[in-house]
Amino acid sequence: MPDEKEIRWLGSAFEDLLAFPAEVRRHAGFQLRKVQAGLNPDNWKPFEIAGVGIREIRIREASGIYRMMYVAGFEEAVYVLHCFKKKTQTTTRQDKDITAVRYRAVVNARRTRK
């Protein structure tokens, strides 16, 4: 589709996604296609603790609980900031920090391009 936004992967996000089980990867890809088309994924929630406009796609499978942090509010692309398997009820400080650092990198890079 010509109106779809490009996906830009930050840091190890793409490699981390590839480490997910096949069914989780398939589901994540389907959800990202929805985001590219300007739609909401099936199961998401805001994650603005790490930056304005950040959302998390929530995937629950028999093998565990997975998250994909992204921001789609910029006109040029959907930025996938972080992908990980949750091991605790709450999101770890490390996962929050990784998401926040990568978000700041996007904001700073966009600022210097203008």
N, CA, C and O atoms as a GROMACS GRO file, in nm:
protein
  456
    1MET      N    1   0.083  -0.118   0.000
    1MET     CA    2   0.000   0.000   0.000
    1MET      C    3   0.088   0.125   0.000
    1MET      O    4   0.181   0.134   0.081
    2PRO      N    5   0.062   0.219  -0.088
    2PRO     CA    6   0.147   0.337  -0.097
    2PRO      C    7   0.137   0.430   0.023
    2PRO      O    8   0.230   0.506   0.048
    3ASP      N    9   0.027   0.427   0.098
    3ASP     CA   10   0.010   0.518   0.210
    3ASP      C   11   0.069   0.464   0.340
    3ASP      O   12   0.062   0.530   0.444
    4GLU      N   13   0.128   0.345   0.335
    4GLU     CA   14   0.185   0.287   0.456
    4GLU      C   15   0.315   0.358   0.493
    4GLU      O   16   0.395   0.394   0.407
    5LYS      N   17   0.332   0.376   0.622
    5LYS     CA   18   0.457   0.433   0.671
    5LYS      C   19   0.567   0.328   0.668
    5LYS      O   20   0.542   0.209   0.684
    6GLU      N   21   0.688   0.375   0.649
    6GLU     CA   22   0.805   0.289   0.659
    6GLU      C   23   0.824   0.247   0.805
    6GLU      O   24   0.786   0.321   0.896
    7ILE      N   25   0.882   0.131   0.827
    7ILE     CA   26   0.918   0.089   0.962
    7ILE      C   27   1.068   0.107   0.978
    7ILE      O   28   1.146   0.062   0.895
    8ARG      N   29   1.107   0.172   1.085
    8ARG     CA   30   1.249   0.190   1.118
    8ARG      C   31   1.275   0.125   1.252
    8ARG      O   32   1.208   0.154   1.351
    9TRP      N   33   1.373   0.036   1.255
    9TRP     CA   34   1.406  -0.041   1.374
    9TRP      C   35   1.524   0.025   1.444
    9TRP      O   36   1.623   0.059   1.380
   10LEU      N   37   1.513   0.042   1.574
   10LEU     CA   38   1.622   0.103   1.649
   10LEU      C   39   1.696  -0.002   1.731
   10LEU      O   40   1.637  -0.097   1.782
   11GLY      N   41   1.826   0.019   1.742
   11GLY     CA   42   1.909  -0.070   1.823
   11GLY      C   43   1.892  -0.215   1.782
   11GLY      O   44   1.899  -0.247   1.663
   12SER      N   45   1.871  -0.301   1.878
   12SER     CA   46   1.859  -0.445   1.854
   12SER      C   47   1.714  -0.490   1.838
   12SER      O   48   1.687  -0.610   1.840
   13ALA      N   49   1.621  -0.397   1.821
   13ALA     CA   50   1.478  -0.431   1.819
   13ALA      C   51   1.445  -0.539   1.715
   13ALA      O   52   1.370  -0.632   1.745
   14PHE      N   53   1.500  -0.527   1.594
   14PHE     CA   54   1.468  -0.625   1.490
   14PHE      C   55   1.524  -0.763   1.526
   14PHE      O   56   1.456  -0.863   1.512
   15GLU      N   57   1.649  -0.767   1.571
   15GLU     CA   58   1.710  -0.894   1.611
   15GLU      C   59   1.635  -0.956   1.729
   15GLU      O   60   1.619  -1.078   1.736
   16ASP      N   61   1.591  -0.872   1.820
   16ASP     CA   62   1.514  -0.921   1.935
   16ASP      C   63   1.382  -0.981   1.889
   16ASP      O   64   1.339  -1.085   1.941
   17LEU      N   65   1.317  -0.917   1.793
   17LEU     CA   66   1.192  -0.971   1.739
   17LEU      C   67   1.217  -1.106   1.671
   17LEU      O   68   1.137  -1.198   1.686
   18LEU      N   69   1.326  -1.118   1.598
   18LEU     CA   70   1.358  -1.244   1.530
   18LEU      C   71   1.381  -1.358   1.629
   18LEU      O   72   1.367  -1.475   1.592
   19ALA      N   73   1.415  -1.326   1.752
   19ALA     CA   74   1.436  -1.429   1.855
   19ALA      C   75   1.304  -1.480   1.914
   19ALA      O   76   1.303  -1.581   1.984
   20PHE      N   77   1.195  -1.412   1.887
   20PHE     CA   78   1.064  -1.456   1.936
   20PHE      C   79   1.023  -1.584   1.864
   20PHE      O   80   1.070  -1.610   1.754
   21PRO      N   81   0.936  -1.665   1.925
   21PRO     CA   82   0.882  -1.782   1.856
   21PRO      C   83   0.808  -1.742   1.727
   21PRO      O   84   0.758  -1.630   1.716
   22ALA      N   85   0.801  -1.833   1.631
   22ALA     CA   86   0.743  -1.803   1.500
   22ALA      C   87   0.602  -1.746   1.508
   22ALA      O   88   0.570  -1.650   1.438
   23GLU      N   89   0.517  -1.803   1.592
   23GLU     CA   90   0.379  -1.756   1.601
   23GLU      C   91   0.373  -1.614   1.657
   23GLU      O   92   0.289  -1.534   1.614
   24VAL      N   93   0.460  -1.582   1.750
   24VAL     CA   94   0.465  -1.446   1.806
   24VAL      C   95   0.515  -1.349   1.698
   24VAL      O   96   0.461  -1.239   1.686
   25ARG      N   97   0.616  -1.388   1.622
   25ARG     CA   98   0.666  -1.302   1.513
   25ARG      C   99   0.557  -1.274   1.411
   25ARG      O  100   0.542  -1.161   1.365
   26ARG      N  101   0.480  -1.378   1.375
   26ARG     CA  102   0.373  -1.361   1.278
   26ARG      C  103   0.268  -1.262   1.330
   26ARG      O  104   0.223  -1.172   1.259
   27HIS      N  105   0.231  -1.280   1.455
   27HIS     CA  106   0.132  -1.191   1.517
   27HIS      C  107   0.186  -1.048   1.525
   27HIS      O  108   0.113  -0.952   1.497
   28ALA      N  109   0.311  -1.034   1.563
   28ALA     CA  110   0.373  -0.900   1.574
   28ALA      C  111   0.376  -0.832   1.437
   28ALA      O  112   0.348  -0.712   1.426
   29GLY      N  113   0.410  -0.908   1.334
   29GLY     CA  114   0.413  -0.851   1.199
   29GLY      C  115   0.275  -0.804   1.154
   29GLY      O  116   0.263  -0.698   1.093
   30PHE      N  117   0.173  -0.882   1.184
   30PHE     CA  118   0.037  -0.844   1.149
   30PHE      C  119  -0.002  -0.714   1.220
   30PHE      O  120  -0.064  -0.626   1.160
   31GLN      N  121   0.033  -0.703   1.346
   31GLN     CA  122   0.001  -0.583   1.423
   31GLN      C  123   0.076  -0.461   1.371
   31GLN      O  124   0.021  -0.351   1.365
   32LEU      N  125   0.202  -0.481   1.333
   32LEU     CA  126   0.280  -0.369   1.278
   32LEU      C  127   0.222  -0.321   1.145
   32LEU      O  128   0.223  -0.201   1.117
   33ARG      N  129   0.171  -0.413   1.064
   33ARG     CA  130   0.108  -0.374   0.938
   33ARG      C  131  -0.013  -0.285   0.965
   33ARG      O  132  -0.038  -0.189   0.891
   34LYS      N  133  -0.088  -0.315   1.069
   34LYS     CA  134  -0.202  -0.231   1.105
   34LYS      C  135  -0.154  -0.091   1.142
   34LYS      O  136  -0.213   0.009   1.100
   35VAL      N  137  -0.046  -0.084   1.220
   35VAL     CA  138   0.009   0.046   1.261
   35VAL      C  139   0.057   0.123   1.138
   35VAL      O  140   0.033   0.243   1.127
   36GLN      N  141   0.124   0.055   1.046
   36GLN     CA  142   0.171   0.120   0.923
   36GLN      C  143   0.056   0.182   0.845
   36GLN      O  144   0.072   0.287   0.783
   37ALA      N  145  -0.057   0.117   0.848
   37ALA     CA  146  -0.174   0.164   0.774
   37ALA      C  147  -0.253   0.271   0.850
   37ALA      O  148  -0.356   0.319   0.801
   38GLY      N  149  -0.205   0.308   0.969
   38GLY     CA  150  -0.272   0.412   1.047
   38GLY      C  151  -0.379   0.360   1.141
   38GLY      O  152  -0.457   0.438   1.196
   39LEU      N  153  -0.384   0.229   1.159
   39LEU     CA  154  -0.483   0.168   1.248
   39LEU      C  155  -0.420   0.134   1.382
   39LEU      O  156  -0.297   0.131   1.396
   40ASN      N  157  -0.504   0.108   1.480
   40ASN     CA  158  -0.454   0.063   1.610
   40ASN      C  159  -0.435  -0.088   1.609
   40ASN      O  160  -0.514  -0.160   1.548
   41PRO      N  161  -0.329  -0.136   1.677
   41PRO     CA  162  -0.315  -0.281   1.691
   41PRO      C  163  -0.427  -0.335   1.780
   41PRO      O  164  -0.497  -0.259   1.847
   42ASP      N  165  -0.444  -0.468   1.779
   42ASP     CA  166  -0.553  -0.529   1.855
   42ASP      C  167  -0.539  -0.509   2.005
   42ASP      O  168  -0.638  -0.482   2.073
   43ASN      N  169  -0.419  -0.522   2.057
   43ASN     CA  170  -0.398  -0.514   2.202
   43ASN      C  171  -0.279  -0.422   2.227
   43ASN      O  172  -0.164  -0.461   2.210
   44TRP      N  173  -0.308  -0.300   2.268
   44TRP     CA  174  -0.203  -0.201   2.292
   44TRP      C  175  -0.241  -0.114   2.410
   44TRP      O  176  -0.356  -0.109   2.454
   45LYS      N  177  -0.141  -0.044   2.459
   45LYS     CA  178  -0.168   0.060   2.558
   45LYS      C  179  -0.056   0.164   2.550
   45LYS      O  180   0.054   0.134   2.504
   46PRO      N  181  -0.084   0.285   2.595
   46PRO     CA  182   0.018   0.390   2.594
   46PRO      C  183   0.133   0.352   2.687
   46PRO      O  184   0.113   0.286   2.789
   47PHE      N  185   0.252   0.396   2.651
   47PHE     CA  186   0.370   0.373   2.736
   47PHE      C  187   0.446   0.504   2.744
   47PHE      O  188   0.567   0.508   2.719
   48GLU      N  189   0.376   0.610   2.778
   48GLU     CA  190   0.434   0.744   2.774
   48GLU      C  191   0.529   0.773   2.889
   48GLU      O  192   0.586   0.882   2.896
   49ILE      N  193   0.548   0.678   2.978
   49ILE     CA  194   0.648   0.696   3.084
   49ILE      C  195   0.788   0.712   3.022
   49ILE      O  196   0.877   0.772   3.083
   50ALA      N  197   0.806   0.657   2.902
   50ALA     CA  198   0.937   0.662   2.836
   50ALA      C  199   0.944   0.771   2.729
   50ALA      O  200   1.052   0.803   2.681
   51GLY      N  201   0.829   0.830   2.691
   51GLY     CA  202   0.829   0.936   2.591
   51GLY      C  203   0.690   0.957   2.534
   51GLY      O  204   0.607   0.866   2.535
   52VAL      N  205   0.666   1.076   2.484
   52VAL     CA  206   0.535   1.113   2.431
   52VAL      C  207   0.503   1.031   2.306
   52VAL      O  208   0.583   1.025   2.213
   53GLY      N  209   0.385   0.970   2.305
   53GLY     CA  210   0.338   0.897   2.188
   53GLY      C  211   0.383   0.753   2.179
   53GLY      O  212   0.348   0.683   2.083
   54ILE      N  213   0.459   0.706   2.276
   54ILE     CA  214   0.504   0.566   2.273
   54ILE      C  215   0.387   0.476   2.310
   54ILE      O  216   0.311   0.504   2.403
   55ARG      N  217   0.376   0.368   2.236
   55ARG     CA  218   0.274   0.266   2.264
   55ARG      C  219   0.342   0.130   2.272
   55ARG      O  220   0.451   0.109   2.220
   56GLU      N  221   0.275   0.039   2.339
   56GLU     CA  222   0.326  -0.098   2.342
   56GLU      C  223   0.221  -0.191   2.283
   56GLU      O  224   0.104  -0.186   2.318
   57ILE      N  225   0.268  -0.277   2.192
   57ILE     CA  226   0.184  -0.385   2.142
   57ILE      C  227   0.203  -0.500   2.239
   57ILE      O  228   0.315  -0.536   2.273
   58ARG      N  229   0.091  -0.556   2.283
   58ARG     CA  230   0.093  -0.661   2.384
   58ARG      C  231   0.053  -0.794   2.319
   58ARG      O  232  -0.056  -0.805   2.262
   59ILE      N  233   0.141  -0.892   2.328
   59ILE     CA  234   0.115  -1.023   2.269
   59ILE      C  235   0.130  -1.128   2.378
   59ILE      O  236   0.233  -1.139   2.443
   60ARG      N  237   0.024  -1.205   2.395
   60ARG     CA  238   0.026  -1.314   2.494
   60ARG      C  239   0.010  -1.445   2.416
   60ARG      O  240  -0.089  -1.464   2.345
   61GLU      N  241   0.106  -1.532   2.431
   61GLU     CA  242   0.103  -1.664   2.367
   61GLU      C  243   0.134  -1.769   2.473
   61GLU      O  244   0.172  -1.735   2.585
   62ALA      N  245   0.117  -1.894   2.438
   62ALA     CA  246   0.145  -2.003   2.533
   62ALA      C  247   0.290  -1.998   2.582
   62ALA      O  248   0.320  -2.039   2.694
   63SER      N  249   0.379  -1.948   2.497
   63SER     CA  250   0.521  -1.944   2.533
   63SER      C  251   0.558  -1.825   2.622
   63SER      O  252   0.670  -1.819   2.672
   64GLY      N  253   0.465  -1.732   2.643
   64GLY     CA  254   0.495  -1.618   2.730
   64GLY      C  255   0.424  -1.491   2.687
   64GLY      O  256   0.333  -1.492   2.604
   65ILE      N  257   0.468  -1.382   2.746
   65ILE     CA  258   0.413  -1.249   2.720
   65ILE      C  259   0.521  -1.166   2.654
   65ILE      O  260   0.634  -1.160   2.702
   66TYR      N  261   0.486  -1.103   2.542
   66TYR     CA  262   0.583  -1.028   2.462
   66TYR      C  263   0.536  -0.885   2.444
   66TYR      O  264   0.416  -0.857   2.442
   67ARG      N  265   0.632  -0.795   2.430
   67ARG     CA  266   0.601  -0.654   2.410
   67ARG      C  267   0.684  -0.598   2.295
   67ARG      O  268   0.799  -0.638   2.274
   68MET      N  269   0.622  -0.505   2.222
   68MET     CA  270   0.691  -0.433   2.117
   68MET      C  271   0.659  -0.285   2.137
   68MET      O  272   0.544  -0.243   2.121
   69MET      N  273   0.759  -0.207   2.172
   69MET     CA  274   0.741  -0.064   2.196
   69MET      C  275   0.768   0.012   2.067
   69MET      O  276   0.866  -0.012   1.998
   70TYR      N  277   0.677   0.105   2.035
   70TYR     CA  278   0.691   0.178   1.910
   70TYR      C  279   0.634   0.319   1.925
   70TYR      O  280   0.560   0.348   2.019
   71VAL      N  281   0.668   0.403   1.830
   71VAL     CA  282   0.607   0.535   1.820
   71VAL      C  283   0.572   0.556   1.673
   71VAL      O  284   0.655   0.538   1.584
   72ALA      N  285   0.445   0.594   1.649
   72ALA     CA  286   0.396   0.611   1.512
   72ALA      C  287   0.353   0.755   1.484
   72ALA      O  288   0.299   0.783   1.377
   73GLY      N  289   0.375   0.845   1.577
   73GLY     CA  290   0.327   0.981   1.565
   73GLY      C  291   0.407   1.070   1.472
   73GLY      O  292   0.366   1.184   1.446
   74PHE      N  293   0.519   1.024   1.423
   74PHE     CA  294   0.599   1.104   1.331
   74PHE      C  295   0.557   1.070   1.188
   74PHE      O  296   0.528   0.954   1.157
   75GLU      N  297   0.552   1.171   1.102
   75GLU     CA  298   0.497   1.151   0.968
   75GLU      C  299   0.580   1.060   0.879
   75GLU      O  300   0.526   0.997   0.788
   76GLU      N  301   0.709   1.051   0.904
   76GLU     CA  302   0.796   0.978   0.810
   76GLU      C  303   0.803   0.828   0.833
   76GLU      O  304   0.834   0.754   0.739
   77ALA      N  305   0.775   0.780   0.954
   77ALA     CA  306   0.795   0.637   0.980
   77ALA      C  307   0.732   0.594   1.111
   77ALA      O  308   0.697   0.676   1.196
   78VAL      N  309   0.718   0.463   1.124
   78VAL     CA  310   0.686   0.399   1.252
   78VAL      C  311   0.822   0.354   1.307
   78VAL      O  312   0.893   0.278   1.241
   79TYR      N  313   0.856   0.398   1.425
   79TYR     CA  314   0.983   0.360   1.486
   79TYR      C  315   0.958   0.251   1.589
   79TYR      O  316   0.887   0.271   1.687
   80VAL      N  317   1.018   0.134   1.566
   80VAL     CA  318   1.010   0.026   1.664
   80VAL      C  319   1.130   0.043   1.756
   80VAL      O  320   1.245   0.029   1.714
   81LEU      N  321   1.102   0.072   1.882
   81LEU     CA  322   1.206   0.108   1.977
   81LEU      C  323   1.265  -0.011   2.051
   81LEU      O  324   1.385  -0.016   2.076
   82HIS      N  325   1.180  -0.107   2.086
   82HIS     CA  326   1.227  -0.217   2.172
   82HIS      C  327   1.130  -0.333   2.164
   82HIS      O  328   1.009  -0.313   2.163
   83CYS      N  329   1.183  -0.455   2.157
   83CYS     CA  330   1.103  -0.577   2.159
   83CYS      C  331   1.160  -0.667   2.268
   83CYS      O  332   1.282  -0.685   2.277
   84PHE      N  333   1.073  -0.725   2.349
   84PHE     CA  334   1.123  -0.810   2.457
   84PHE      C  335   1.015  -0.902   2.508
   84PHE      O  336   0.895  -0.879   2.488
   85LYS      N  337   1.058  -1.008   2.575
   85LYS     CA  338   0.968  -1.100   2.642
   85LYS      C  339   0.960  -1.057   2.788
   85LYS      O  340   1.063  -1.039   2.853
   86LYS      N  341   0.839  -1.041   2.838
   86LYS     CA  342   0.823  -1.002   2.978
   86LYS      C  343   0.848  -1.122   3.068
   86LYS      O  344   0.802  -1.233   3.042
   87LYS      N  345   0.923  -1.097   3.174
   87LYS     CA  346   0.952  -1.203   3.270
   87LYS      C  347   0.892  -1.174   3.406
   87LYS      O  348   0.890  -1.261   3.494
   88THR      N  349   0.842  -1.052   3.424
   88THR     CA  350   0.780  -1.013   3.550
   88THR      C  351   0.646  -0.945   3.521
   88THR      O  352   0.617  -0.912   3.406
   89GLN      N  353   0.567  -0.925   3.624
   89GLN     CA  354   0.436  -0.860   3.608
   89GLN      C  355   0.452  -0.717   3.557
   89GLN      O  356   0.375  -0.672   3.472
   90THR      N  357   0.550  -0.645   3.607
   90THR     CA  358   0.572  -0.507   3.564
   90THR      C  359   0.687  -0.503   3.465
   90THR      O  360   0.771  -0.593   3.460
   91THR      N  361   0.690  -0.397   3.387
   91THR     CA  362   0.800  -0.378   3.292
   91THR      C  363   0.924  -0.339   3.371
   91THR      O  364   0.918  -0.251   3.457
   92THR      N  365   1.035  -0.404   3.342
   92THR     CA  366   1.158  -0.380   3.418
   92THR      C  367   1.214  -0.241   3.391
   92THR      O  368   1.187  -0.180   3.288
   93ARG      N  369   1.292  -0.194   3.484
   93ARG     CA  370   1.360  -0.065   3.470
   93ARG      C  371   1.448  -0.066   3.344
   93ARG      O  372   1.453   0.033   3.272
   94GLN      N  373   1.516  -0.178   3.318
   94GLN     CA  374   1.603  -0.188   3.201
   94GLN      C  375   1.522  -0.171   3.072
   94GLN      O  376   1.565  -0.098   2.982
   95ASP      N  377   1.408  -0.237   3.062
   95ASP     CA  378   1.326  -0.224   2.941
   95ASP      C  379   1.271  -0.082   2.926
   95ASP      O  380   1.263  -0.031   2.814
   96LYS      N  381   1.234  -0.019   3.035
   96LYS     CA  382   1.189   0.120   3.029
   96LYS      C  383   1.302   0.211   2.983
   96LYS      O  384   1.281   0.300   2.900
   97ASP      N  385   1.422   0.189   3.037
   97ASP     CA  386   1.537   0.272   3.001
   97ASP      C  387   1.575   0.256   2.855
   97ASP      O  388   1.603   0.355   2.787
   98ILE      N  389   1.577   0.133   2.807
   98ILE     CA  390   1.610   0.108   2.666
   98ILE      C  391   1.510   0.181   2.576
   98ILE      O  392   1.549   0.246   2.479
   99THR      N  393   1.383   0.171   2.608
   99THR     CA  394   1.280   0.237   2.530
   99THR      C  395   1.300   0.388   2.533
   99THR      O  396   1.292   0.454   2.428
  100ALA      N  397   1.325   0.444   2.649
  100ALA     CA  398   1.341   0.589   2.662
  100ALA      C  399   1.465   0.640   2.588
  100ALA      O  400   1.459   0.744   2.522
  101VAL      N  401   1.575   0.569   2.598
  101VAL     CA  402   1.699   0.612   2.531
  101VAL      C  403   1.680   0.610   2.379
  101VAL      O  404   1.722   0.703   2.310
  102ARG      N  405   1.618   0.507   2.328
  102ARG     CA  406   1.596   0.497   2.184
  102ARG      C  407   1.496   0.602   2.135
  102ARG      O  408   1.510   0.655   2.025
  103TYR      N  409   1.396   0.631   2.216
  103TYR     CA  410   1.301   0.736   2.181
  103TYR      C  411   1.373   0.871   2.173
  103TYR      O  412   1.352   0.948   2.078
  104ARG      N  413   1.456   0.901   2.272
  104ARG     CA  414   1.531   1.028   2.271
  104ARG      C  415   1.623   1.036   2.149
  104ARG      O  416   1.643   1.144   2.094
  105ALA      N  417   1.678   0.923   2.108
  105ALA     CA  418   1.764   0.921   1.988
  105ALA      C  419   1.684   0.960   1.864
  105ALA      O  420   1.733   1.033   1.778
  106VAL      N  421   1.560   0.911   1.854
  106VAL     CA  422   1.475   0.947   1.741
  106VAL      C  423   1.444   1.096   1.744
  106VAL      O  424   1.457   1.165   1.643
  107VAL      N  425   1.404   1.144   1.859
  107VAL     CA  426   1.369   1.287   1.871
  107VAL      C  427   1.488   1.374   1.839
  107VAL      O  428   1.474   1.473   1.766
  108ASN      N  429   1.605   1.341   1.891
  108ASN     CA  430   1.725   1.421   1.864
  108ASN      C  431   1.765   1.415   1.717
  108ASN      O  432   1.804   1.517   1.661
  109ALA      N  433   1.757   1.299   1.655
  109ALA     CA  434   1.792   1.286   1.513
  109ALA      C  435   1.696   1.368   1.426
  109ALA      O  436   1.739   1.431   1.330
  110ARG      N  437   1.570   1.368   1.461
  110ARG     CA  438   1.472   1.446   1.386
  110ARG      C  439   1.497   1.595   1.403
  110ARG      O  440   1.479   1.673   1.310
  111ARG      N  441   1.538   1.634   1.522
  111ARG     CA  442   1.565   1.775   1.550
  111ARG      C  443   1.684   1.825   1.468
  111ARG      O  444   1.681   1.937   1.417
  112THR      N  445   1.788   1.743   1.455
  112THR     CA  446   1.908   1.785   1.382
  112THR      C  447   1.886   1.786   1.231
  112THR      O  448   1.960   1.855   1.160
  113ARG      N  449   1.787   1.712   1.181
  113ARG     CA  450   1.759   1.709   1.037
  113ARG      C  451   1.683   1.832   0.991
  113ARG      O  452   1.683   1.863   0.872
  114LYS      N  453   1.620   1.902   1.082
  114LYS     CA  454   1.536   2.018   1.043
  114LYS      C  455   1.620   2.141   1.019
  114LYS      O  456   1.566   2.246   0.986
   0.00000   0.00000   0.00000
